[in-house]
Every structure is written in structure tokens, then in C-alpha cells.
Amino acid sequence: MSDWIDVGAVDDVPVLGSRVVQAPGGDIAVFKAADGTFFALRDRCPHKGGPLSQGIVHGHSVTCPLHNWVISLKSGEAQGADQGCAHKIPLRINGARILLAASALMAKAA
């Protein structure tokens, strides 16, 4: 098995948006920031489990649609006074393709 799994084209993810990758270990949200940087997190807010993929992307953060927690796309950590972490998924861009770490796709979300 390869260490990296191709999950789609970079053009499949809109700027300031996301796409969900269904994985045995739980859904993963792949985000694209305004500057074209890609990030991947478990699609689950650390607060109440809200779908981060449905949140608003701003800078290198996403705001959870349920209770407005702001989560860093770089680290998965909640920002401000909030505490918690959405698990970060290793991601690579290879040409025009998005690759996620195979081990992260299989691992169960904590």
C-alpha cells in the first residue's frame, strides 16, 4: 500500500471552501484558503462535533457552523479562549492532485 492516497484534483476544492473525503477512520475535510494553501482536518469540531467542512474559511482558519468556534487550519487547534483540537491530517499536493497520508485515512478519529 502506498504511503499517500490520491483523493482528488486541486480544482475540486473551491477557494475558501472544502470537500469531504469519506474514510474508514472518519470523514476528513480538505480546505483551500484564499492564498491557495491546502489543509486537511478531521471533519469534526472539538467542541460539539460540528461539521467543519460546512464552516466559513477565513485566512488559515475555519469557523464551525454550530457554535462559531474558530479552528486553525494549520494546527487544528481552537483559537481564542476556546480549547480543543481537530486532528490534522498530513496532506501533499502532487502536480494537480491532492494526496492524504494513508495511515491517517485508516486511523479512527479520537
Secondary structure by P-SEA (a helix, b strand, c coil): cccccccccccccccccbbbbbccccbbbbbbcccbbbbbccccccccccccccbbbcccbbbbcccbbbbbcccccccccbbbbcbbbbbbbcccbbbccccccccccc
